[in-house]
Amino acid sequence: MAGQRVVKLTPAFFKKHILPRLRPGYAATLAEYRRKHPEATHGLMFGDQFYGLSNAKGEKFNPGARCNPEEGAAVAFESFHGTPATRVEVIETDLHYHGYKAEAGKLISFEILQAGGKSVVPIEFEPGVLLTFDERRTQLFIDGGNQELDPVEFGIKGDHEQVVIGPIYAVTYFTEKYHLKGGKGPGTYRHQFGTKRGEGYPTLCYDRRNRLLSIWGGVYTIDDVGIIH
């Protein structure tokens, strides 16, 4: 790549370019770092900017180091366009978010359709994850707790940051309902989505970077009696 240089590692190079990027306690000296990664013999420079470690062939890797997004973006730009980037453009975007939501209940699990609707895979949640909705009762949300999952378990390949997990067949949550006929108080509720024709399932999506789940689309309403379709 034009503008890229492969530079042999020295203690001075390590101290200036690598040490500030390492996780605390990872390695204090070049000798200590090389004991963990003997294959790290060179550094990659883009102009006067360091953006990775390599072997003598210039094959890049970054063990233990934090990525510098600005440098990485510059390298990606040149690789994609065949010419170096000449500016950094700051883009400001206004985002609306709900400062207040209503809690539907403690989220227990989702059932996700797989294999074209022929099977269902459960996703169970630890305490702390909530099923919530907005003040207009138009949208279900997932808030709080540990929402992390492995998309590979759902047959998802690649490393996109935003991925589709699959159609939500049903949701189970724990809540309290004292106004219903029969006076049911604390209990577990399960709502099955979809119409008789097998349509209208909301889609569960996952943000890999932030490890957060979200619910997109679907045919449902949020009524006093609960979630209906």
C-alpha positions as CSV (number, residue, x, y, z in Angstrom):
1,M,0.0,0.0,0.0
2,A,1.3,3.4,-0.9
3,G,2.5,5.4,2.2
4,Q,3.0,2.3,4.3
5,R,6.4,1.5,5.8
6,V,7.5,-1.6,7.7
7,V,9.8,-0.5,10.6
8,K,11.9,-2.8,12.8
9,L,11.0,-2.7,16.5
10,T,13.4,-1.1,18.9
11,P,13.0,-0.2,22.6
12,A,12.5,3.5,21.6
13,F,9.9,2.6,19.0
14,F,8.1,0.4,21.5
15,K,8.0,3.1,24.1
16,K,6.8,5.8,21.7
17,H,4.2,4.0,19.6
18,I,3.2,0.7,21.3
19,L,3.4,1.1,25.1
20,P,0.7,3.9,25.2
21,R,-1.8,1.6,23.4
22,L,-1.4,-1.5,25.5
23,R,-3.9,-2.6,28.1
24,P,-2.7,-1.7,31.6
25,G,-0.2,-4.3,32.9
26,Y,0.1,-6.1,29.6
27,A,3.8,-5.4,29.0
28,A,6.1,-2.7,30.3
29,T,9.1,-3.3,28.0
30,L,9.8,-4.5,24.5
31,A,11.5,-7.6,25.9
32,E,8.5,-8.5,28.0
33,Y,6.2,-7.9,25.0
34,R,8.4,-10.1,22.8
35,R,8.2,-13.0,25.3
36,K,4.4,-12.9,24.7
37,H,4.6,-12.3,21.0
38,P,8.0,-13.3,19.5
39,E,6.5,-13.0,16.0
40,A,6.1,-9.2,16.5
41,T,9.3,-7.9,15.0
42,H,8.2,-4.9,13.1
43,G,5.8,-2.0,13.2
44,L,3.6,-0.6,10.4
45,M,3.8,3.2,9.8
46,F,1.4,5.2,7.6
47,G,3.2,8.4,7.0
48,D,4.3,9.4,10.6
49,Q,1.4,7.5,12.2
50,F,1.8,4.0,13.7
51,Y,-1.2,1.7,13.0
52,G,-0.2,-1.8,13.8
53,L,2.4,-4.5,14.4
54,S,3.6,-7.0,11.9
55,N,6.3,-9.6,11.1
56,A,9.1,-8.9,8.6
57,K,6.7,-9.4,5.7
58,G,4.4,-6.6,6.8
59,E,1.6,-9.0,7.8
60,K,-0.4,-7.0,10.3
61,F,-1.7,-8.0,13.7
62,N,-2.3,-6.0,16.9
63,P,-2.0,-8.3,20.0
64,G,-2.8,-6.5,23.2
65,A,-3.1,-3.0,21.6
66,R,-6.0,-0.7,21.4
67,C,-7.0,0.4,17.9
68,N,-6.7,4.1,16.9
69,P,-9.9,4.6,14.9
70,E,-8.7,7.8,13.1
71,E,-5.5,6.1,11.8
72,G,-7.5,2.9,10.9
73,A,-10.0,4.9,9.0
74,A,-7.3,6.7,7.0
75,V,-5.7,3.4,6.1
76,A,-9.1,1.9,5.1
77,F,-9.8,5.0,3.0
78,E,-6.6,4.8,1.0
79,S,-7.0,1.0,0.5
80,F,-10.6,1.5,-0.8
81,H,-10.0,4.6,-3.0
82,G,-6.3,4.2,-4.0
83,T,-5.5,7.7,-2.8
84,P,-4.8,9.1,0.7
85,A,-7.5,10.9,2.7
86,T,-7.1,14.7,2.7
87,R,-9.5,15.7,5.4
88,V,-11.4,14.6,8.5
89,E,-15.1,15.5,8.3
90,V,-17.1,15.9,11.5
91,I,-20.7,14.8,11.1
92,E,-23.2,15.7,13.7
93,T,-26.5,13.7,13.9
94,D,-29.4,14.4,16.1
95,L,-30.8,11.3,17.7
96,H,-34.1,11.0,19.6
97,Y,-34.2,8.6,22.6
98,H,-36.7,7.9,25.2
99,G,-35.7,9.3,28.5
100,Y,-38.6,7.5,30.2
101,K,-40.1,4.1,29.3
102,A,-42.7,1.9,31.0
103,E,-41.7,-1.5,32.2
104,A,-43.7,-4.4,30.9
105,G,-41.8,-6.8,33.0
106,K,-38.6,-8.8,33.7
107,L,-37.6,-10.4,30.4
108,I,-37.2,-14.1,30.8
109,S,-36.8,-15.4,27.3
110,F,-37.3,-15.1,23.5
111,E,-38.1,-18.0,21.2
112,I,-36.4,-17.3,17.8
113,L,-37.6,-19.0,14.6
114,Q,-34.8,-20.8,12.7
115,A,-34.5,-23.0,9.5
116,G,-37.3,-21.1,7.7
117,G,-39.7,-21.4,10.6
118,K,-39.2,-25.2,11.1
119,S,-37.6,-24.9,14.5
120,V,-37.3,-22.5,17.5
121,V,-34.2,-21.6,19.4
122,P,-34.6,-20.1,22.9
123,I,-32.7,-17.1,24.3
124,E,-32.8,-17.0,28.1
125,F,-31.8,-13.9,30.1
126,E,-30.2,-13.3,33.4
127,P,-32.0,-11.1,36.0
128,G,-31.7,-7.4,35.2
129,V,-32.9,-7.4,31.6
130,L,-36.2,-5.6,31.2
131,L,-38.9,-5.6,28.5
132,T,-40.1,-2.0,28.2
133,F,-42.3,0.1,25.9
134,D,-42.6,3.8,25.0
135,E,-45.2,6.2,26.3
136,R,-47.3,5.9,23.2
137,R,-47.3,2.1,23.4
138,T,-46.1,1.6,19.9
139,Q,-42.7,-0.1,20.4
140,L,-41.2,-2.8,22.6
141,F,-37.6,-2.3,23.9
142,I,-35.0,-4.4,25.7
143,D,-33.2,-2.4,28.4
144,G,-30.6,-3.1,31.1
145,G,-28.7,-6.2,32.2
146,N,-26.5,-8.5,30.3
147,Q,-27.8,-8.7,26.6
148,E,-24.6,-10.2,25.2
149,L,-25.0,-13.2,22.9
150,D,-23.0,-15.0,20.2
151,P,-24.5,-14.5,16.7
152,V,-22.6,-17.6,15.4
153,E,-24.9,-19.7,17.5
154,F,-27.7,-18.5,15.2
155,G,-25.9,-19.4,12.0
156,I,-24.7,-15.8,11.4
157,K,-21.4,-15.6,9.5
158,G,-19.2,-12.6,9.0
159,D,-18.2,-9.8,11.4
160,H,-20.8,-7.1,10.7
161,E,-21.5,-4.8,13.7
162,Q,-25.3,-4.9,13.2
163,V,-26.8,-8.4,12.7
164,V,-30.3,-9.9,12.4
165,I,-30.7,-12.7,14.9
166,G,-34.1,-13.8,13.6
167,P,-37.9,-13.6,13.9
168,I,-39.3,-13.6,17.4
169,Y,-41.8,-16.4,17.7
170,A,-42.7,-15.7,21.4
171,V,-41.6,-13.7,24.4
172,T,-41.9,-14.7,28.1
173,Y,-41.7,-12.1,30.8
174,F,-42.5,-11.8,34.5
175,T,-44.8,-9.0,35.7
176,E,-47.7,-8.0,37.9
177,K,-51.3,-7.5,36.6
178,Y,-53.9,-6.7,39.3
179,H,-56.6,-5.2,37.0
180,L,-57.3,-8.3,34.9
181,K,-60.4,-10.3,35.5
182,G,-59.6,-12.9,38.1
183,G,-57.1,-10.6,39.7
184,K,-53.9,-12.3,38.6
185,G,-51.0,-10.7,40.4
186,P,-47.3,-11.5,40.0
187,G,-46.8,-14.1,37.4
188,T,-45.1,-15.3,34.1
189,Y,-46.7,-14.3,30.8
190,R,-45.9,-15.7,27.4
191,H,-47.0,-13.9,24.2
192,Q,-46.8,-15.6,20.8
193,F,-46.3,-13.3,17.9
194,G,-47.4,-13.8,14.3
195,T,-50.7,-14.1,12.4
196,K,-52.5,-17.4,11.5
197,R,-50.7,-17.1,8.1
198,G,-47.3,-17.0,9.8
199,E,-46.7,-13.3,9.2
200,G,-46.1,-10.3,11.4
201,Y,-43.2,-11.6,13.5
202,P,-41.0,-8.8,15.0
203,T,-37.3,-9.3,14.3
204,L,-34.6,-9.5,17.0
205,C,-31.4,-7.6,16.0
206,Y,-28.0,-7.4,17.8
207,D,-25.5,-4.6,18.0
208,R,-22.1,-6.4,18.4
209,R,-20.1,-3.3,19.3
210,N,-22.4,-2.3,22.2
211,R,-23.7,-5.8,23.0
212,L,-27.3,-4.6,22.9
213,L,-30.5,-6.2,21.5
214,S,-33.3,-4.4,19.8
215,I,-36.8,-5.3,18.4
216,W,-37.6,-4.3,14.9
217,G,-41.0,-4.3,13.1
218,G,-43.7,-6.9,13.6
219,V,-47.4,-6.7,14.0
220,Y,-48.4,-6.2,17.7
221,T,-50.0,-3.6,20.0
222,I,-49.4,-2.9,23.7
223,D,-52.8,-2.9,25.5
224,D,-53.9,-2.7,29.1
225,V,-54.3,-6.5,29.1
226,G,-50.8,-7.0,27.6
227,I,-49.2,-7.6,24.2
228,I,-51.7,-8.5,21.6
229,H,-51.7,-9.0,17.8
